[in-house]
């Protein structure tokens, strides 16, 4: 939450000091696009790391003798984690295609595909 606050602070400062386009402009406005690109990369990689941790954690717990209710709960957690990571990985490219096809001006400087 604090990272989002810091990002908004940088974005607000850069938007106030920029001339022309507040997102893709030159100088201080490039801070906004760099901040957004960094946040997207951190969120995607953090989500993928979380999925890996969830996979290995649930696998380790399932290898221990647990009851059926706990095993089903672990499968549900793993399924939600896989669903979230799939949305995270494929959502960026799909949104990027939609943004560039719709002709929005910031489609050229903000990259929603972190890899």
Backbone atoms as SQL, in Angstrom:
CREATE TABLE atoms (id INTEGER PRIMARY KEY, chain TEXT, resi INTEGER, resn TEXT, atom TEXT, x REAL, y REAL, z REAL);
INSERT INTO atoms VALUES
  (1, 'A', 1, 'UNK', 'N', 0.814, -1.176, 0.000),
  (2, 'A', 1, 'UNK', 'CA', 0.000, 0.000, 0.000),
  (3, 'A', 1, 'UNK', 'C', 0.865, 1.250, 0.000),
  (4, 'A', 2, 'UNK', 'N', 1.967, 1.185, 0.740),
  (5, 'A', 2, 'UNK', 'CA', 2.864, 2.332, 0.782),
  (6, 'A', 2, 'UNK', 'C', 3.506, 2.576, -0.584),
  (7, 'A', 3, 'UNK', 'N', 3.773, 1.486, -1.320),
  (8, 'A', 3, 'UNK', 'CA', 4.379, 1.628, -2.640),
  (9, 'A', 3, 'UNK', 'C', 3.436, 2.353, -3.595),
  (10, 'A', 4, 'UNK', 'N', 2.151, 2.080, -3.481),
  (11, 'A', 4, 'UNK', 'CA', 1.174, 2.755, -4.327),
  (12, 'A', 4, 'UNK', 'C', 1.129, 4.243, -3.980),
  (13, 'A', 5, 'UNK', 'N', 1.207, 4.567, -2.689),
  (14, 'A', 5, 'UNK', 'CA', 1.217, 5.966, -2.274),
  (15, 'A', 5, 'UNK', 'C', 2.425, 6.710, -2.802),
  (16, 'A', 6, 'UNK', 'N', 3.595, 6.093, -2.732),
  (17, 'A', 6, 'UNK', 'CA', 4.811, 6.711, -3.253),
  (18, 'A', 6, 'UNK', 'C', 4.698, 6.896, -4.767),
  (19, 'A', 7, 'UNK', 'N', 4.155, 5.890, -5.459),
  (20, 'A', 7, 'UNK', 'CA', 3.987, 5.992, -6.907),
  (21, 'A', 7, 'UNK', 'C', 3.044, 7.140, -7.261),
  (22, 'A', 8, 'UNK', 'N', 1.950, 7.267, -6.517),
  (23, 'A', 8, 'UNK', 'CA', 1.016, 8.361, -6.786),
  (24, 'A', 8, 'UNK', 'C', 1.657, 9.716, -6.503),
  (25, 'A', 9, 'UNK', 'N', 2.498, 9.786, -5.500),
  (26, 'A', 9, 'UNK', 'CA', 3.201, 11.034, -5.211),
  (27, 'A', 9, 'UNK', 'C', 4.109, 11.431, -6.367),
  (28, 'A', 10, 'UNK', 'N', 4.894, 10.464, -6.884),
  (29, 'A', 10, 'UNK', 'CA', 5.761, 10.747, -8.027),
  (30, 'A', 10, 'UNK', 'C', 4.944, 11.133, -9.252),
  (31, 'A', 11, 'UNK', 'N', 3.851, 10.426, -9.476),
  (32, 'A', 11, 'UNK', 'CA', 3.043, 10.688, -10.657),
  (33, 'A', 11, 'UNK', 'C', 2.406, 12.067, -10.578),
  (34, 'A', 12, 'UNK', 'N', 1.917, 12.459, -9.407),
  (35, 'A', 12, 'UNK', 'CA', 1.308, 13.770, -9.255),
  (36, 'A', 12, 'UNK', 'C', 2.314, 14.890, -9.444),
  (37, 'A', 13, 'UNK', 'N', 3.510, 14.725, -8.902),
  (38, 'A', 13, 'UNK', 'CA', 4.558, 15.728, -9.050),
  (39, 'A', 13, 'UNK', 'C', 4.973, 15.868, -10.512),
  (40, 'A', 14, 'UNK', 'N', 5.134, 14.749, -11.188),
  (41, 'A', 14, 'UNK', 'CA', 5.545, 14.786, -12.589),
  (42, 'A', 14, 'UNK', 'C', 4.456, 15.393, -13.468),
  (43, 'A', 15, 'UNK', 'N', 3.209, 15.086, -13.170),
  (44, 'A', 15, 'UNK', 'CA', 2.120, 15.638, -13.974),
  (45, 'A', 15, 'UNK', 'C', 2.007, 17.147, -13.789),
  (46, 'A', 16, 'UNK', 'N', 2.291, 17.628, -12.593),
  (47, 'A', 16, 'UNK', 'CA', 2.205, 19.057, -12.345),
  (48, 'A', 16, 'UNK', 'C', 3.327, 19.825, -13.028),
  (49, 'A', 17, 'UNK', 'N', 4.485, 19.191, -13.238),
  (50, 'A', 17, 'UNK', 'CA', 5.629, 19.883, -13.811),
  (51, 'A', 17, 'UNK', 'C', 5.776, 19.674, -15.313),
  (52, 'A', 18, 'UNK', 'N', 4.925, 18.909, -15.921),
  (53, 'A', 18, 'UNK', 'CA', 5.112, 18.589, -17.337),
  (54, 'A', 18, 'UNK', 'C', 4.313, 19.531, -18.220),
  (55, 'A', 19, 'UNK', 'N', 4.775, 19.666, -19.438),
  (56, 'A', 19, 'UNK', 'CA', 4.066, 20.437, -20.445),
  (57, 'A', 19, 'UNK', 'C', 3.520, 19.459, -21.478),
  (58, 'A', 20, 'UNK', 'N', 2.327, 19.679, -21.957),
  (59, 'A', 20, 'UNK', 'CA', 1.768, 18.801, -22.968),
  (60, 'A', 20, 'UNK', 'C', 1.160, 17.549, -22.356),
  (61, 'A', 21, 'UNK', 'N', 1.534, 16.421, -22.872),
  (62, 'A', 21, 'UNK', 'CA', 0.986, 15.149, -22.435),
  (63, 'A', 21, 'UNK', 'C', 1.525, 14.789, -21.050),
  (64, 'A', 22, 'UNK', 'N', 0.653, 14.633, -20.040),
  (65, 'A', 22, 'UNK', 'CA', 1.136, 14.385, -18.682),
  (66, 'A', 22, 'UNK', 'C', 1.684, 12.972, -18.466),
  (67, 'A', 23, 'UNK', 'N', 1.473, 12.066, -19.386),
  (68, 'A', 23, 'UNK', 'CA', 1.967, 10.698, -19.199),
  (69, 'A', 23, 'UNK', 'C', 3.160, 10.426, -20.092),
  (70, 'A', 24, 'UNK', 'N', 3.065, 10.744, -21.361),
  (71, 'A', 24, 'UNK', 'CA', 4.125, 10.392, -22.311),
  (72, 'A', 24, 'UNK', 'C', 5.026, 11.560, -22.683),
  (73, 'A', 25, 'UNK', 'N', 4.865, 12.696, -22.044),
  (74, 'A', 25, 'UNK', 'CA', 5.663, 13.859, -22.398),
  (75, 'A', 25, 'UNK', 'C', 7.125, 13.688, -22.047),
  (76, 'A', 26, 'UNK', 'N', 7.892, 14.701, -22.368),
  (77, 'A', 26, 'UNK', 'CA', 9.333, 14.683, -22.109),
  (78, 'A', 26, 'UNK', 'C', 9.604, 15.165, -20.689),
  (79, 'A', 27, 'UNK', 'N', 10.794, 14.925, -20.222),
  (80, 'A', 27, 'UNK', 'CA', 11.243, 15.438, -18.935),
  (81, 'A', 27, 'UNK', 'C', 10.591, 14.736, -17.762),
  (82, 'A', 28, 'UNK', 'N', 9.939, 15.525, -16.906),
  (83, 'A', 28, 'UNK', 'CA', 9.355, 14.983, -15.686),
  (84, 'A', 28, 'UNK', 'C', 8.189, 14.037, -15.964),
  (85, 'A', 29, 'UNK', 'N', 7.507, 14.196, -17.078),
  (86, 'A', 29, 'UNK', 'CA', 6.378, 13.326, -17.383),
  (87, 'A', 29, 'UNK', 'C', 6.822, 11.903, -17.650),
  (88, 'A', 30, 'UNK', 'N', 8.081, 11.735, -18.058),
  (89, 'A', 30, 'UNK', 'CA', 8.552, 10.371, -18.284),
  (90, 'A', 30, 'UNK', 'C', 8.644, 9.595, -16.981),
  (91, 'A', 31, 'UNK', 'N', 8.661, 10.304, -15.849),
  (92, 'A', 31, 'UNK', 'CA', 8.649, 9.638, -14.542),
  (93, 'A', 31, 'UNK', 'C', 7.360, 8.840, -14.387),
  (94, 'A', 32, 'UNK', 'N', 6.259, 9.370, -14.888),
  (95, 'A', 32, 'UNK', 'CA', 4.980, 8.669, -14.782),
  (96, 'A', 32, 'UNK', 'C', 5.023, 7.358, -15.548),
  (97, 'A', 33, 'UNK', 'N', 5.448, 7.411, -16.796),
  (98, 'A', 33, 'UNK', 'CA', 5.477, 6.177, -17.582),
  (99, 'A', 33, 'UNK', 'C', 6.472, 5.182, -17.006),
  (100, 'A', 34, 'UNK', 'N', 7.621, 5.657, -16.520),
  (101, 'A', 34, 'UNK', 'CA', 8.581, 4.750, -15.895),
  (102, 'A', 34, 'UNK', 'C', 8.024, 4.139, -14.615),
  (103, 'A', 35, 'UNK', 'N', 7.303, 4.943, -13.831),
  (104, 'A', 35, 'UNK', 'CA', 6.707, 4.438, -12.593),
  (105, 'A', 35, 'UNK', 'C', 5.643, 3.395, -12.888),
  (106, 'A', 36, 'UNK', 'N', 4.785, 3.661, -13.852),
  (107, 'A', 36, 'UNK', 'CA', 3.733, 2.707, -14.206),
  (108, 'A', 36, 'UNK', 'C', 4.345, 1.412, -14.732),
  (109, 'A', 37, 'UNK', 'N', 5.354, 1.524, -15.597),
  (110, 'A', 37, 'UNK', 'CA', 6.006, 0.326, -16.122),
  (111, 'A', 37, 'UNK', 'C', 6.670, -0.478, -15.012),
  (112, 'A', 38, 'UNK', 'N', 7.285, 0.196, -14.050),
  (113, 'A', 38, 'UNK', 'CA', 7.924, -0.500, -12.933),
  (114, 'A', 38, 'UNK', 'C', 6.893, -1.192, -12.050),
  (115, 'A', 39, 'UNK', 'N', 5.786, -0.522, -11.768),
  (116, 'A', 39, 'UNK', 'CA', 4.732, -1.121, -10.946),
  (117, 'A', 39, 'UNK', 'C', 4.151, -2.346, -11.627),
  (118, 'A', 40, 'UNK', 'N', 3.954, -2.276, -12.939),
  (119, 'A', 40, 'UNK', 'CA', 3.420, -3.423, -13.674),
  (120, 'A', 40, 'UNK', 'C', 4.380, -4.599, -13.598),
  (121, 'A', 41, 'UNK', 'N', 5.670, -4.333, -13.756),
  (122, 'A', 41, 'UNK', 'CA', 6.655, -5.414, -13.661),
  (123, 'A', 41, 'UNK', 'C', 6.692, -6.006, -12.265),
  (124, 'A', 42, 'UNK', 'N', 6.698, -5.167, -11.240),
  (125, 'A', 42, 'UNK', 'CA', 6.730, -5.667, -9.870),
  (126, 'A', 42, 'UNK', 'C', 5.490, -6.489, -9.537),
  (127, 'A', 43, 'UNK', 'N', 4.329, -6.026, -9.983),
  (128, 'A', 43, 'UNK', 'CA', 3.093, -6.751, -9.701),
  (129, 'A', 43, 'UNK', 'C', 3.079, -8.107, -10.405),
  (130, 'A', 44, 'UNK', 'N', 3.505, -8.131, -11.658),
  (131, 'A', 44, 'UNK', 'CA', 3.507, -9.390, -12.405),
  (132, 'A', 44, 'UNK', 'C', 4.502, -10.384, -11.825),
  (133, 'A', 45, 'UNK', 'N', 5.723, -9.927, -11.603),
  (134, 'A', 45, 'UNK', 'CA', 6.734, -10.841, -11.061),
  (135, 'A', 45, 'UNK', 'C', 6.401, -11.257, -9.635),
  (136, 'A', 46, 'UNK', 'N', 5.849, -10.346, -8.843),
  (137, 'A', 46, 'UNK', 'CA', 5.423, -10.703, -7.486),
  (138, 'A', 46, 'UNK', 'C', 4.312, -11.736, -7.501),
  (139, 'A', 47, 'UNK', 'N', 3.381, -11.583, -8.433),
  (140, 'A', 47, 'UNK', 'CA', 2.304, -12.570, -8.551),
  (141, 'A', 47, 'UNK', 'C', 2.806, -13.933, -8.986),
  (142, 'A', 48, 'UNK', 'N', 3.770, -13.945, -9.902),
  (143, 'A', 48, 'UNK', 'CA', 4.335, -15.220, -10.342),
  (144, 'A', 48, 'UNK', 'C', 5.143, -15.886, -9.231),
  (145, 'A', 49, 'UNK', 'N', 5.865, -15.088, -8.463),
  (146, 'A', 49, 'UNK', 'CA', 6.596, -15.649, -7.323),
  (147, 'A', 49, 'UNK', 'C', 5.606, -16.186, -6.287),
  (148, 'A', 50, 'UNK', 'N', 4.520, -15.465, -6.061),
  (149, 'A', 50, 'UNK', 'CA', 3.478, -15.938, -5.142),
  (150, 'A', 50, 'UNK', 'C', 2.859, -17.241, -5.604),
  (151, 'A', 51, 'UNK', 'N', 2.667, -17.385, -6.903),
  (152, 'A', 51, 'UNK', 'CA', 2.135, -18.638, -7.431),
  (153, 'A', 51, 'UNK', 'C', 3.111, -19.786, -7.202),
  (154, 'A', 52, 'UNK', 'N', 4.394, -19.527, -7.421),
  (155, 'A', 52, 'UNK', 'CA', 5.403, -20.570, -7.189),
  (156, 'A', 52, 'UNK', 'C', 5.455, -20.959, -5.711),
  (157, 'A', 53, 'UNK', 'N', 5.393, -19.972, -4.828),
  (158, 'A', 53, 'UNK', 'CA', 5.406, -20.261, -3.391),
  (159, 'A', 53, 'UNK', 'C', 4.167, -21.053, -2.998),
  (160, 'A', 54, 'UNK', 'N', 3.015, -20.664, -3.558),
  (161, 'A', 54, 'UNK', 'CA', 1.784, -21.403, -3.271),
  (162, 'A', 54, 'UNK', 'C', 1.879, -22.837, -3.762),
  (163, 'A', 55, 'UNK', 'N', 2.422, -23.041, -4.954),
  (164, 'A', 55, 'UNK', 'CA', 2.555, -24.393, -5.487),
  (165, 'A', 55, 'UNK', 'C', 3.440, -25.256, -4.597),
  (166, 'A', 56, 'UNK', 'N', 4.628, -24.741, -4.271),
  (167, 'A', 56, 'UNK', 'CA', 5.550, -25.543, -3.472),
  (168, 'A', 56, 'UNK', 'C', 5.052, -25.721, -2.040),
  (169, 'A', 57, 'UNK', 'N', 4.402, -24.704, -1.492),
  (170, 'A', 57, 'UNK', 'CA', 3.867, -24.815, -0.136),
  (171, 'A', 57, 'UNK', 'C', 2.739, -25.823, -0.036),
  (172, 'A', 58, 'UNK', 'N', 1.803, -25.751, -0.980),
  (173, 'A', 58, 'UNK', 'CA', 0.692, -26.707, -0.940),
  (174, 'A', 58, 'UNK', 'C', 1.173, -28.119, -1.265),
  (175, 'A', 59, 'UNK', 'N', 2.169, -28.245, -2.127),
  (176, 'A', 59, 'UNK', 'CA', 2.723, -29.574, -2.426),
  (177, 'A', 59, 'UNK', 'C', 3.396, -30.172, -1.192),
  (178, 'A', 60, 'UNK', 'N', 4.101, -29.337, -0.450),
  (179, 'A', 60, 'UNK', 'CA', 4.775, -29.825, 0.754),
  (180, 'A', 60, 'UNK', 'C', 3.769, -30.253, 1.808),
  (181, 'A', 61, 'UNK', 'N', 2.691, -29.483, 1.962),
  (182, 'A', 61, 'UNK', 'CA', 1.683, -29.846, 2.960),
  (183, 'A', 61, 'UNK', 'C', 0.915, -31.084, 2.519),
  (184, 'A', 62, 'UNK', 'N', 0.648, -31.213, 1.215),
  (185, 'A', 62, 'UNK', 'CA', -0.072, -32.393, 0.726),
  (186, 'A', 62, 'UNK', 'C', 0.745, -33.664, 0.880),
  (187, 'A', 63, 'UNK', 'N', 2.068, -33.544, 0.881),
  (188, 'A', 63, 'UNK', 'CA', 2.888, -34.747, 1.024),
  (189, 'A', 63, 'UNK', 'C', 2.853, -35.277, 2.448),
  (190, 'A', 64, 'UNK', 'N', 2.474, -34.431, 3.387),
  (191, 'A', 64, 'UNK', 'CA', 2.316, -34.883, 4.769),
  (192, 'A', 64, 'UNK', 'C', 0.954, -35.564, 4.914),
  (193, 'A', 65, 'UNK', 'N', 0.808, -36.393, 5.916),
  (194, 'A', 65, 'UNK', 'CA', -0.502, -37.043, 6.122),
  (195, 'A', 65, 'UNK', 'C', -1.533, -36.033, 6.645),
  (196, 'A', 66, 'UNK', 'N', -2.450, -35.620, 5.766),
  (197, 'A', 66, 'UNK', 'CA', -3.507, -34.676, 6.141),
  (198, 'A', 66, 'UNK', 'C', -4.856, -35.284, 5.807),
  (199, 'A', 67, 'UNK', 'N', -5.898, -34.773, 6.445),
  (200, 'A', 67, 'UNK', 'CA', -7.234, -35.306, 6.183),
  (201, 'A', 67, 'UNK', 'C', -7.775, -34.782, 4.851),
  (202, 'A', 68, 'UNK', 'N', -8.879, -35.360, 4.425),
  (203, 'A', 68, 'UNK', 'CA', -9.441, -35.023, 3.117),
  (204, 'A', 68, 'UNK', 'C', -9.918, -33.574, 3.036),
  (205, 'A', 69, 'UNK', 'N', -10.438, -33.057, 4.138),
  (206, 'A', 69, 'UNK', 'CA', -10.919, -31.673, 4.140),
  (207, 'A', 69, 'UNK', 'C', -9.753, -30.702, 3.905),
  (208, 'A', 70, 'UNK', 'N', -8.643, -30.934, 4.546),
  (209, 'A', 70, 'UNK', 'CA', -7.467, -30.078, 4.368),
  (210, 'A', 70, 'UNK', 'C', -6.919, -30.207, 2.956),
  (211, 'A', 71, 'UNK', 'N', -6.937, -31.417, 2.418),
  (212, 'A', 71, 'UNK', 'CA', -6.442, -31.646, 1.064),
  (213, 'A', 71, 'UNK', 'C', -7.293, -30.895, 0.036),
  (214, 'A', 72, 'UNK', 'N', -8.607, -30.902, 0.221),
  (215, 'A', 72, 'UNK', 'CA', -9.493, -30.163, -0.684),
  (216, 'A', 72, 'UNK', 'C', -9.286, -28.659, -0.544),
  (217, 'A', 73, 'UNK', 'N', -9.038, -28.195, 0.661),
  (218, 'A', 73, 'UNK', 'CA', -8.764, -26.784, 0.879),
  (219, 'A', 73, 'UNK', 'C', -7.483, -26.366, 0.166),
  (220, 'A', 74, 'UNK', 'N', -6.462, -27.206, 0.217),
  (221, 'A', 74, 'UNK', 'CA', -5.205, -26.905, -0.469),
  (222, 'A', 74, 'UNK', 'C', -5.387, -26.894, -1.986),
  (223, 'A', 75, 'UNK', 'N', -6.188, -27.805, -2.494),
  (224, 'A', 75, 'UNK', 'CA', -6.457, -27.813, -3.932),
  (225, 'A', 75, 'UNK', 'C', -7.199, -26.549, -4.356),
  (226, 'A', 76, 'UNK', 'N', -8.113, -26.082, -3.511),
  (227, 'A', 76, 'UNK', 'CA', -8.848, -24.856, -3.807),
  (228, 'A', 76, 'UNK', 'C', -7.909, -23.646, -3.815),
  (229, 'A', 77, 'UNK', 'N', -6.990, -23.596, -2.850),
  (230, 'A', 77, 'UNK', 'CA', -6.024, -22.497, -2.797),
  (231, 'A', 77, 'UNK', 'C', -5.139, -22.519, -4.036),
  (232, 'A', 78, 'UNK', 'N', -4.675, -23.691, -4.417),
  (233, 'A', 78, 'UNK', 'CA', -3.808, -23.806, -5.590),
  (234, 'A', 78, 'UNK', 'C', -4.552, -23.393, -6.855),
  (235, 'A', 79, 'UNK', 'N', -5.818, -23.797, -6.955),
  (236, 'A', 79, 'UNK', 'CA', -6.618, -23.453, -8.131),
  (237, 'A', 79, 'UNK', 'C', -6.819, -21.937, -8.238),
  (238, 'A', 80, 'UNK', 'N', -7.078, -21.266, -7.111),
  (239, 'A', 80, 'UNK', 'CA', -7.236, -19.812, -7.120),
  (240, 'A', 80, 'UNK', 'C', -5.930, -19.122, -7.504),
  (241, 'A', 81, 'UNK', 'N', -4.824, -19.657, -7.019),
  (242, 'A', 81, 'UNK', 'CA', -3.520, -19.077, -7.347),
  (243, 'A', 81, 'UNK', 'C', -3.219, -19.215, -8.831),
  (244, 'A', 82, 'UNK', 'N', -3.498, -20.369, -9.398),
  (245, 'A', 82, 'UNK', 'CA', -3.275, -20.562, -10.839),
  (246, 'A', 82, 'UNK', 'C', -4.169, -19.644, -11.658),
  (247, 'A', 83, 'UNK', 'N', -5.405, -19.476, -11.229),
  (248, 'A', 83, 'UNK', 'CA', -6.335, -18.605, -11.941),
  (249, 'A', 83, 'UNK', 'C', -5.834, -17.153, -11.915),
  (250, 'A', 84, 'UNK', 'N', -5.385, -16.707, -10.754),
  (251, 'A', 84, 'UNK', 'CA', -4.899, -15.332, -10.637),
  (252, 'A', 84, 'UNK', 'C', -3.650, -15.108, -11.474),
  (253, 'A', 85, 'UNK', 'N', -2.731, -16.068, -11.487),
  (254, 'A', 85, 'UNK', 'CA', -1.506, -15.876, -12.264),
  (255, 'A', 85, 'UNK', 'C', -1.794, -15.922, -13.764),
  (256, 'A', 86, 'UNK', 'N', -2.752, -16.731, -14.174),
  (257, 'A', 86, 'UNK', 'CA', -3.124, -16.768, -15.585),
  (258, 'A', 86, 'UNK', 'C', -3.703, -15.427, -16.024),
  (259, 'A', 87, 'UNK', 'N', -4.564, -14.863, -15.198),
  (260, 'A', 87, 'UNK', 'CA', -5.123, -13.548, -15.513),
  (261, 'A', 87, 'UNK', 'C', -4.039, -12.484, -15.545),
  (262, 'A', 88, 'UNK', 'N', -3.093, -12.598, -14.634),
  (263, 'A', 88, 'UNK', 'CA', -2.017, -11.622, -14.554),
  (264, 'A', 88, 'UNK', 'C', -1.114, -11.680, -15.780),
  (265, 'A', 89, 'UNK', 'N', -0.774, -12.884, -16.212),
  (266, 'A', 89, 'UNK', 'CA', 0.143, -13.039, -17.343),
  (267, 'A', 89, 'UNK', 'C', -0.527, -12.699, -18.669),
  (268, 'A', 90, 'UNK', 'N', -1.766, -13.134, -18.853),
  (269, 'A', 90, 'UNK', 'CA', -2.434, -12.905, -20.137),
  (270, 'A', 90, 'UNK', 'C', -3.231, -11.608, -20.181),
  (271, 'A', 91, 'UNK', 'N', -3.517, -11.019, -19.026),
  (272, 'A', 91, 'UNK', 'CA', -4.285, -9.775, -18.996),
  (273, 'A', 91, 'UNK', 'C', -3.523, -8.605, -19.578),
  (274, 'A', 92, 'UNK', 'N', -2.229, -8.513, -19.280),
  (275, 'A', 92, 'UNK', 'CA', -1.410, -7.408, -19.786),
  (276, 'A', 92, 'UNK', 'C', -1.356, -7.352, -21.298),
  (277, 'A', 93, 'UNK', 'N', -0.983, -8.450, -21.955),
  (278, 'A', 93, 'UNK', 'CA', -0.960, -8.414, -23.419),
  (279, 'A', 93, 'UNK', 'C', -2.325, -8.136, -24.051),
  (280, 'A', 94, 'UNK', 'N', -3.384, -8.663, -23.465),
  (281, 'A', 94, 'UNK', 'CA', -4.714, -8.412, -24.018),
  (282, 'A', 94, 'UNK', 'C', -5.087, -6.941, -23.876),
  (283, 'A', 95, 'UNK', 'N', -4.826, -6.366, -22.702),
  (284, 'A', 95, 'UNK', 'CA', -5.103, -4.945, -22.513),
  (285, 'A', 95, 'UNK', 'C', -4.229, -4.084, -23.413),
  (286, 'A', 96, 'UNK', 'N', -2.989, -4.491, -23.615),
  (287, 'A', 96, 'UNK', 'CA', -2.095, -3.732, -24.499),
  (288, 'A', 96, 'UNK', 'C', -2.635, -3.711, -25.928),
  (289, 'A', 97, 'UNK', 'N', -3.131, -4.831, -26.407),
  (290, 'A', 97, 'UNK', 'CA', -3.708, -4.892, -27.753),
  (291, 'A', 97, 'UNK', 'C', -4.933, -3.985, -27.841),
  (292, 'A', 98, 'UNK', 'N', -5.776, -4.028, -26.812),
  (293, 'A', 98, 'UNK', 'CA', -6.978, -3.197, -26.814),
  (294, 'A', 98, 'UNK', 'C', -6.604, -1.713, -26.809),
  (295, 'A', 99, 'UNK', 'N', -5.603, -1.338, -25.986),
  (296, 'A', 99, 'UNK', 'CA', -5.210, 0.071, -25.883),
  (297, 'A', 99, 'UNK', 'C', -4.603, 0.565, -27.192),
  (298, 'A', 100, 'UNK', 'N', -3.723, -0.223, -27.798),
  (299, 'A', 100, 'UNK', 'CA', -3.105, 0.238, -29.046),
  (300, 'A', 100, 'UNK', 'C', -4.113, 0.281, -30.191),
  (301, 'A', 101, 'UNK', 'N', -5.055, -0.644, -30.227),
  (302, 'A', 101, 'UNK', 'CA', -6.052, -0.639, -31.289),
  (303, 'A', 101, 'UNK', 'C', -7.057, 0.498, -31.130),
  (304, 'A', 102, 'UNK', 'N', -7.297, 0.919, -29.884),
  (305, 'A', 102, 'UNK', 'CA', -8.257, 2.011, -29.679),
  (306, 'A', 102, 'UNK', 'C', -7.635, 3.381, -29.915),
  (307, 'A', 103, 'UNK', 'N', -6.304, 3.429, -30.037),
  (308, 'A', 103, 'UNK', 'CA', -5.639, 4.684, -30.373),
  (309, 'A', 103, 'UNK', 'C', -5.419, 5.621, -29.207),
  (310, 'A', 104, 'UNK', 'N', -5.390, 5.122, -27.994),
  (311, 'A', 104, 'UNK', 'CA', -5.118, 5.989, -26.849),
  (312, 'A', 104, 'UNK', 'C', -3.685, 6.504, -26.929),
  (313, 'A', 105, 'UNK', 'N', -3.454, 7.760, -26.553),
  (314, 'A', 105, 'UNK', 'CA', -2.132, 8.354, -26.756),
  (315, 'A', 105, 'UNK', 'C', -1.029, 7.740, -25.906),
  (316, 'A', 106, 'UNK', 'N', -1.339, 7.158, -24.773),
  (317, 'A', 106, 'UNK', 'CA', -0.298, 6.601, -23.912),
  (318, 'A', 106, 'UNK', 'C', -0.036, 5.132, -24.185),
  (319, 'A', 107, 'UNK', 'N', -0.585, 4.600, -25.251),
  (320, 'A', 107, 'UNK', 'CA', -0.336, 3.214, -25.616),
  (321, 'A', 107, 'UNK', 'C', 1.086, 2.962, -26.088),
  (322, 'A', 108, 'UNK', 'N', 1.769, 4.040, -26.495),
  (323, 'A', 108, 'UNK', 'CA', 3.144, 3.884, -27.001),
  (324, 'A', 108, 'UNK', 'C', 4.193, 3.898, -25.897),
  (325, 'A', 109, 'UNK', 'N', 3.909, 4.538, -24.764),
  (326, 'A', 109, 'UNK', 'CA', 4.967, 4.687, -23.752),
  (327, 'A', 109, 'UNK', 'C', 4.762, 3.819, -22.521),
  (328, 'A', 110, 'UNK', 'N', 3.585, 3.249, -22.330),
  (329, 'A', 110, 'UNK', 'CA', 3.351, 2.354, -21.189),
  (330, 'A', 110, 'UNK', 'C', 3.249, 0.929, -21.702),
  (331, 'A', 111, 'UNK', 'N', 4.084, 0.075, -21.157),
  (332, 'A', 111, 'UNK', 'CA', 4.136, -1.317, -21.587),
  (333, 'A', 111, 'UNK', 'C', 3.450, -2.189, -20.557),
  (334, 'A', 112, 'UNK', 'N', 2.371, -2.837, -20.936),
  (335, 'A', 112, 'UNK', 'CA', 1.668, -3.724, -20.023),
  (336, 'A', 112, 'UNK', 'C', 2.192, -5.145, -20.082),
  (337, 'A', 113, 'UNK', 'N', 3.161, -5.399, -20.919),
  (338, 'A', 113, 'UNK', 'CA', 3.767, -6.721, -21.036),
  (339, 'A', 113, 'UNK', 'C', 5.152, -6.640, -20.384),
  (340, 'A', 114, 'UNK', 'N', 5.325, -7.225, -19.204),
  (341, 'A', 114, 'UNK', 'CA', 6.569, -7.017, -18.454),
  (342, 'A', 114, 'UNK', 'C', 7.730, -7.891, -18.867),
  (343, 'A', 115, 'UNK', 'N', 7.550, -8.769, -19.854),
  (344, 'A', 115, 'UNK', 'CA', 8.657, -9.644, -20.236),
  (345, 'A', 115, 'UNK', 'C', 8.831, -9.633, -21.737);
